[in-house]
Amino acid sequence: MDAQAKDARGRAQPRVAASGMRRALIAGLRRLVDRREQLNRINVFPVPDGDTGSNLAFTAQAMLAGSLRTRWRHAGALLRALANDAIDGARGNSGAILAQFLCGTGQAVGEARVLSLGQLGAAVQAGARQAREALAQPREGTILSVIQAFAEGLQQPAEDLARWWEGAVERARRALAETPRQLAVLRQAGVVDAGGQGFLELVEGIQAFVQRREIGAAPGRLDATREFAAEHWHEEADAGRPWCSECLVTGDAIDRAGLRAAVEAAGAASVVVAGTAERVRLHAHVAEPGALFELAGRFGKVSARKAEDMRAQMRAAQRRGQLAVVTDSAADLPQALVEQLPLDVVPVRVSFGEEEFLDRVSIRPREFYRRLREGGALPQTSQPPPGDFRRRFELLLGYAEQVVYVGLSRALSGTLQSAEAAAERCGPSRVCVIDSRQASCGQALMVLAAAELAARGAGLADVQARMAELAPRTFTFAAASDVGHAVRGGRIPSWVLPLGERLGLTVIARIRRNGRLGVASALFGRARIPERFARYVERRLPPAPQWRVMVGHCDAPAAAEALLAALRQRLPISRDWLVETGPAIGAHAGPGTLVVAAQVETEVAR
């Protein structure tokens, strides 16, 4: 990382050039990514949700995939570009703190092309100060303490870069060893702070490069041999603020202090506001992510929304097993079963104009349908990006040997392809993607069958076999009285709209065996729709000893209850559920739509 210059007496003085700095940072960040699973397993503060390593790894990967991919001649420009990458890609409390540390360091370096050790030490000290200022309530015994100790170590005079850096790393090690004495939760769990350990991994990786020019291999497999230190500490989570929420705020002159004060005044915890006057990463633990994003919108343009349910993360840690099941929120699942089964849900994105939401996280079905009925901008849905799936897969792989994703029909959305891209990065042998060839309640029945098998200890091969068995035995129908939404969304042909309006039709669509949605029939008139729809479904289903049935509704609970009652009279039902369908269906079918999914009860014959 060093270049050489001479002082007034002709002695060689180490200098830090952009080329060496880039390679050193690559070495440190690769080491951090490679240690992500070990960091996850010692994560007990501020919440024992086992994702600090993954969050730091995502932050590091944003830098590795960004500015560090190109060569630089200007050290200051490199650090500023790196800080922007970190702000954009920051995940979690520790990731946001690390991003602010780099941001402060880059700002302090300014326009310097090559740095003396004194300049670099002063810049790192400025970064440590800004990292602390980013938190509404900084705590000792965390990554902040380790960063501060490292920065103080770099204030010592030195003529040799390797010894200078090694001395600072040693001070960081001692600070990390002190963290259990500073935080009771660490002492009780018998671990050091995970964020502090992550920062130490970063600077130790840089040290290996400085001493031996070792950049290190690309990150390898996750190490799943260590116990999760927080498995008995789940009561530490704040039940009133269970959503770990983040977003990116951009603008011309963002009031960071005002934003932090407003978020804290709204009752948030673990508040971190990291960045510059033009670009801010906001992190907070809140009760309602939507309210946080709305508040952030007062200070600038909000994007890159993310919200993770820490209760779900802790349930994943508690139910360690062979297989975890993941789906997307297009599956209209009963929430109680999501909490009981080894099952995680990645939210679909929903937008009204420029406003973007996370399905069932920052916008609930009731609010979605209220907006839909009021008119204005038509809602649009989009698949979760691969990063959303990848974060969930990597988190679950810390507790399960394998993950299976049972997703929305490939013929209806790009969601499955997004999950496949994430699975490829996580390792196809560890993550399996299955096309349910269904949507809404039909997809939910497929997902529940997979999760029930996983809960009983079944492996991936068993789940794959059951999914193949159930796919042709699962049937989904929808009845839409207002076909305008489906026509505008391209889900049914445009010729249906004038015909439906003129004749007062309730259009019936069904999911075909290839996973496509098609118009199947129609009901004339508006009288007794639930009962007539139930009769239609009964006549289209093949004979079976018993059925599992799920009825969904788009803001029409009374009609859904009447529909389920009629189905109970007509079909031999072993188990049934009533759910409110979300935006994945509602945005295209409109309010008042009813959904029925029926699946042959295979357990009867077993």
N, C-alpha and C positions, 0 to 999 in steps of 0.2 A: 504494500500500500504506500510505500515511501519513495520519494525522489530525494536527490541530494543537492544541497546548496552549501555555501561556505559563509561563516560569519566574518567579522572584521579581523579576527586573528588567523583566518585561513582554516579554521576547523570545520569539518563536514557537519552540516546540520540537517537532520531528517526533515523532509517535506512530504506532504500527502498530496498526490496527484489524482486526477479524476479516474485514470485508467486503473490504478491500483485500488482506489477506493471502491470502484465498481466491483472488482473481483472479490474483494474482502467482504463486501455486503452480500454478494451472491453466496459466499461460503457460510456466512452467519445465518442468512435466511433459510438456506437449505437445511442447515442443522436444526433450526427452529421447526420447520415443517416436519422433518423426520422424527422429532420428539413429541409430536402432537398427541399421540395416544397416552404416553406416560403423563403428560400434563393434564389430560382429561381425567385421569384416574386419581389425581391428588387435588382436584378442584373442589374446595369446600367453602370458599369465600368469594364474593359476597353471598352467593347462593350455591348450594351443592348440586349443580345441574350437569356436571361432567362435560362441559363444552369449552373450557378455556383454551385447551390445546387446539381444538378445531377452529375456534375464533381467531387465535393468533396465526394459525396456519393459513387461513383464508386471507388475513391481512397481509401476510408475507407473500403469498402467491400472487396477490394483486400487484405487488412490487416486482416480483420476479418476471411476471408476464407483461409488465409495463416498461418503465424507463430502463430497467437493467438489461433489457434485451438488446439495446443499442450501445455503441461506444460513445464516450463523452471525452471532451478535452477540457471542460470547465467544471471544477469541483462544485462551485456554488450552484450552477445550473442543474447539475446532477442531483444534488440534495433537494433542491426545490421541486424538481419533477418527481423525485421519489416521494416527497411529502404529499404531493397531490395524489399520487397513486395510493398511498396509504390512507388518506382521508376518504377517497372514493371506495376503497375496498375494505375499510375497517369493519370488524365484526366484534361484538361484545365489548364489555367494559375494558378489558386489558388491550384489545385491539385498538380501541379509540384512544386510550392513553398512549400507546406506542406511536400511533399516528401523530398525536399532538407533540410528542417528544421530537419526532423527526421534523415536524413542521417548524417548531421553535429553533431546532438546530440549523435547518436550512435558512431560516430568516436571518439568524445571527451570522452565518457565513457570508451572506450578501453576494457581492460580485467577485469575490476572490477566486482566481483560477487554480491556484495551488496554495495549500494551507501549511503553515508552520504548526508544530505540536501545540504551541500556546494558543493559536487561533482555533484549532480544533477543540482543545480543552474548554476554551471560553464558550464556544458554540454549543457544546454538549451541556455545559452548565446552564446556558439559556434554555435549551430544550427541556432539561429537567425541571426548571422553574415553570415553564409553560405547561408541562404535563400536570404538575400539581395544581396550577391555576385552572385547569380545565374541569376539575371536579368540584361539584357543589359542596361536598363534605369529604375532603381527603382524609385517608386513614393511614397511620403508620402500620408497618407489618405487611405491606402490600407491595406490588410492583413499584410504587412510588418510592418506597424506602430503598429498594435495590438500585433503581435508576439514580437516586440522589447520591448514594454511596459511590457508585461508579463514576459519576460526574466529579465528585470531590477527589477521587483518586487521580483523575486526569489533571488536577490542578497542581500536582507535584512536578517540580522541575526534572527534566530528564534529557539526556543526549542520545538515548537509544530508544527507537520506537518500540521494539519488542518488549524491553523491560518496562517501559512506561505503560504500555497497554496491559501487560501482565499484572503490574501493581494495582491498576484500577480494577481489573477483573477479580483479583484476590479480595479487594475491599467489597466488591459486590457479593462475593461468596459469603463473606462474614455477615453482611447485612441480611442475606437470605437465610442464613442459619439462625438469625435472631428473630425471624418473623413468628415462629411459634410462641415465643415469649411475649410478643406484642399483641397477638390476637388469640383469645382463648379457644376459638373454634378450631384453629390450626393445632394448638397444643392438644386439645382433646382428641382430635383425629389422628395425631401423630404424623403430621405432614408439614412441609413448608408451603408458602404461598405459591399457587400454580402460576399466576401472572409473573411474579418475581423470578421463578424458576425459568419461565419462558424467556424473559429478558436476559438472564444469565446464559442460557443456551445460545442466544444470538451473539453476545459478545465473546463467548468462548469459541464459537465458530469462526468469528473474525480473528481471534487470537491464533487459532490453528493456521489460518492463512498467513498471518504476519510472521509466525515462527517458521512454518514449513511450506508455505505456498500451497496449502491443501484447500481446494475448493470443495471437495467432497462430492459424492455421487448424488444423483437425484434421489429424493426421498423414497424409501422402500415401504415394505408392508407394515401394517400396524402391529404393534406388539400387544397382544391381548392376554398376556400372562399375569399381569399384576392385578391385585384386588383394587376395587374402587373404594378409596378411603372414606368417601362420604355416604356409603350405603346405609349407615345408621343415623344420618344427620339431616334427614329430609324435613324435620320439623323446623329447621332454620329458615325455610323459605317463607316469604311473606304472602300469605293466602290472599291478602287484600290487593296486592300488586303483582300478579303472577306473570305478566307479559313482559318479556325482555324485548324492548322495542328500539328500533333504530331507523334513521332516515338521513338523507343528504339534503342540506339546505344550501341553495346557491342564491347569490344576489350581488349588488354593487357595494353595499356597506352594511353588512349584517352586524347587528348589535349582539355580540356573543354574550356579554354580561347580562343584557336584558333578557335574552332567550333563556339563559340558565336560571335566572331569578324567576321568570314566569313558569318554567317547567317545575321548579322546586315548589313554588307557591301553589301549583296545581296538585301537589301531594305525591309527586313522583319520588322514587328512591334511586340510588346508584346513578345519579345524573352525571354525564360527561358531555361537555360541549367542546369539541376539538376542531381546530382548523384555523382559517383566516377570515378576513372581512368579506371575502368573496365565496368561500367554500367551507361549510361546516358539517361535521359528522355529529349527529345528536344520538346519544344512547341514554335510555332510562328504563326503569322498571315501573310499570303502571298498571292500573286496573283496566283501562280502556285504550288500546292503541289508537283507535280512530280519533279520540279527543287529543292525544299527543300530537298526531300528525296535523290536525286542524290548527292547534296552537302554533306549531312550527311554521305553518303557512302564513302566519302574520308577519314573519320575519324574513321570508324569502320564498323562492320556489322549492317545493318539496318533491323529492324523487327517491328512488332506491329504498322504498319502504320495506321493512322487515319486522316481523313480530314472532317470537317463539314462546310457546306456552311452557314455562318452566315446570309446571306440574306434570306435563306430559314427559318432559325430559327426565324428571325424577322417577316417574313411573317406569320408564324404560330402564333406568338403573336398577330398580327394585326387582324387575321381572326377568333378570338375566336368563337367557335361554339359547336354544339352538337356532331359532328362527324368529325374525321380526317381520311384520307385515306393514306395508305402506300403501296408501292410496292418495288420490287427490280429492279436493272438495267437490268435484262434480258428483261424487258418490254421496247421496243424501242419507247419511248414517244417523241412527239414534245416538245422541251424545252419551247416554249412559253406557252403551256398549263400547264406545270408543275408549272410555275410561277404564272399563273392566278387562278388555282384551289386549293382547300384544299388538297394538294397532296405532299407527300414526298417520296424520292427514296433512298433506302439503296444500296450502290454499291456492285456488285459482285467482288470477288478477281480474278485477272489475273496474271499469272506468265509466264515468259520466262526463263527457267532454274532456277537460284537462285534469279532472279529479280522478285519482287512482286509489283503489281500495284493495284490501286482501279479504277474500270471501270468508265470512264468519269470524274474521279477526278484527278488521277495522270497519267492517260494515256487516250488520246482521240482516237476515232475510226480511224482518219487519221494516227496517229502514230502507232496504233496497226496494221493496214493493211500494212503500210510500212515495219514494222519488219517482218510481215508474208510473204510478197513477197520476202524479202531478204534471207529467209531461216534461217538456224541455228536451235536453240532450238525451238521445237514446243511449242506453247502456251498451257497452262492448265488453266482451270477456276475452281473455287471452291466457294461454298456458303459463304455468310457472316457468321461469327461466331455469336452465340446467343447474345453476348455482343453488337454487332453493332445494332441489332434489339432492344435490351432492352434500349439502350441509346436513340434511336429514339422514342420508345414508351413512355418512361418516360417523355421526353421533351414535346411531344405532349399532354400527359395527363395533363400537366399544363395549357393547353388552351382549351382542348376539353373534353367533358364528356366521350367519348369512342373513340377507335381507331379500324379501320378495316384494315387488311392487305390482299391484293389480290395478291397472289404470283404465281411464276413459277410452272408449273405442277409438282406434287409430283412424277409422273412417270419418270420425266426427271432429277431430281436433289434432293439433300437433303436440298435445300434452305427452303422449307416449314417446314420441321422438325426443322430447326434452329430457325425459327420464332415462331414455337409452343413452343419451350423450353423457349424462352424469354417471350412469352405471359403468360405462366404459372407462371413465377416469378412476372410479373406485375399484375396479377389478371385476370383470364379468363372472369370475368364479365365485365371487362373494355376493354379488347383487344380481338377481334375476328379474327381468321385466316381463309381465304377462299382460296381454291384451284381453280385457274382459269382454270385448265386443258388445259392451253395454254402456248405458249412461244412467244417471239418477238412481232410482230405486233398484233397477236391475243390477247396476254396478255395485250398489251397496250389498245386495244379497250375495254376490260373488265374493266380495271382500270379507263379509262376515264369515262365510264358509271357510275361507283361507285362515282368518284369524282364530277361529275356533279350533281348527286343526293344530295351529302353532301353539295355542294355549295348552293343548294336550300333549305337547312334546313332539309332534310330527316334524319330519324334516322336509327339505325343499322338494325332494322327489315325490313325496306324498301329496304335497300341496299342488304341484304341477299336474299330477294325475287327476286330482279332484277337480281342478279348474277345467281340464279337458273334458271330464265327465259331465260337469254342470253347464258348460257353455251352451250345448244344444237343448238343455232342459230348463233354461231360464228365459222368460218371456217378459217383455216390457211394452206397455201401451200408454198412450197419452191422449187426452181429450181436451182440445182447445176451443173455447167458444169465440175467442178473438184471434183470428188467424193472421191479423195484420203484423203482429210481432214476428211470427214464424216466416212470413213472406219477406219482410224487410231483412231478416237475418239470413235469408237464403236457405232455410231449412226445408221449406216446402215450395212447390212451384207457384209462380205469380198468378197463374190462371185461377187458383183456388180462391183468391181474395174476393173478386167481384161476385163469384158464384156463392161463396159463403155468406156475404153480406146480403145478397138479394134473397136467398132462400132461408136465411136464419139457421145456417148449418153449424153444428159442433163437429169439427174435423177430428177424426181419430187417426193417429199415426202410430207406427210400431217400429221397434228395432228389428231389422232383419238379421238373418243368421250371419251375414257378412259384416255386421256391425253398423250398417247404414240405417238412417232414419228415412222412412217413406210413408206417404199417405196411404192408409188402408181402407178407410170407409168414412162415413159421416152419419150423424144423427140429425134428423130434421126437427126443427122446433126447439124450444127452450125448456119444455116441461119435463120433470122427473129425469134429468140428465144422469145423476148418480146411479139410479136403479137401472136405467137402460144401458149405461156404460158397463155395469156389472154383468148384465145379461150378455152383452157383446163379448166380454172377456171370457166368460164361462164357455161360450160356444166355440171360441178359438183355441182354447187350451186342450191338449191331448188328455186322455184318461190317465189318472195317477192316483195311488192310494192316499197320498196326502200332499199338501202344498205348504210352502212357506210363502207368505204374502206380505208385501209392503205397499202401502198407499201413501203417496205424496201429494201435496197441494201447493199451489202458488197463491198464497194469501186467500185461501178459501177453506177454512177449517170445518165449517158446518157441512159443506158439500162432501168433504173428504170423509167425515165421520159417517155420513149417510152411505157413501160408496163402500166403506169397509163393512158396515153392517149388512149391506146387500150381498157382498161377497161371502160373508160368513154363512149366510143362508144358502148359498149356492155351491160352495166348494168345501171339500174336507180339508180344513186348515189345521196344521199342527202348531203354527206360531205366526203371529202377525204383528206388524208395527205401523204406526201412523207418524209421518214426518212432514216437516215443512221443507219443500224443495228450495234450493238456493238459486243464485244468479246463473249458474251454468245452464239451467233449464229455463228459469224465469225470464232471462234476458231475451230469449228466442221465442218462448211460447206465450209469455204474457200472464198477467194476473188472471186468476180464475181457472187456470189449467189444472187438471187432475192427472195423476200418474199412477199406474198399477204395474207392479212387477210380481210375477209368480214364479216360483222355483220348485221343482220336484223335490220332495223331502227324501233325500237318499239315505238318511239314517234309519228310516223305517225298514229298509230291506237289509240292513247290516246286522 
